[in-house]
Structures are given as C-alpha cells and as structure tokens.
C-alpha cells in the first residue's frame, strides 16, 4: 500500500458556508498516481466539517435552517463566555458531523452515488482561508 498526501485550499464567507469540493477531491485522486484505494479529506480545526449531500440550492438552504434549529447561533454557550468569540455554536455543529470523510475510489474515480457530492461546511463566524488535508491510501 502507498500513501499520498496533498492539500486543498478553501476560502469561506462569514457565517455558515457550504462549499462543494467534489471536483477538487476527484482531481486529487486522478493526479495522485494511485488506481484503487480510499481517500480521506480532513479539516484541521474544530469549527469545520465534511459530509456528502445532494448539493443544490434547496438542500443548502434546508441545511442552514436545520443547523439553526438544532444548534442556534444566537444562544449563549459556555464556550462563548470563556473565549468571547461568539462561535460556540460552530464548535458544537462541527463536532456532530466530524472533521473527516473517507471515500473509496476505483480506477482513479470516486465511487460516489449519482446525486452525491462532497461538501466542506465552515460553521465559524469569520470568513476563513482553510487548508484541507487530502490523504490517499491504495495501490
């Protein structure tokens, strides 16, 4: 087995921002030199997460409304009282989804379903420049 690593820069807007990154992950696999294996995408940090969705405007809006109902951004959190940075909700939301996503690939192609896209969700308050880690394991 061989391991390949690369990074993927992602710019996000202030507030919750969902960024579709399927083509970037696919390109990393295509150019990584491995034919079959798994790819893991990981976000260093505690206010971002990765998942798959059908990336379309209605679902993006549904996700925004879902997170606001589940973990409201305008509620006081102990984290905010400690650090005064107003992003306690971002930490909680990210912890539910998790910082990584693993996808199998075959013949240098992600094995995603027809309506399945890879998304990075930045839950943090300020706009950010993120650097996702893309690690491939395979042959």
ABEGO torsion letter per residue (X at the ends): XBBBBBBBBBBBBBEBBBBBAAAAAAAAAAAAGBABEBBBBBBBEAABBBBBBBBBAAAAAAAAAAAAAABBAABBBAAAAAAGAGAAAAAAAAAAAEABBBBBBBGGBBBBBAABBBBBBBABABBBBBBBBBBBBEX
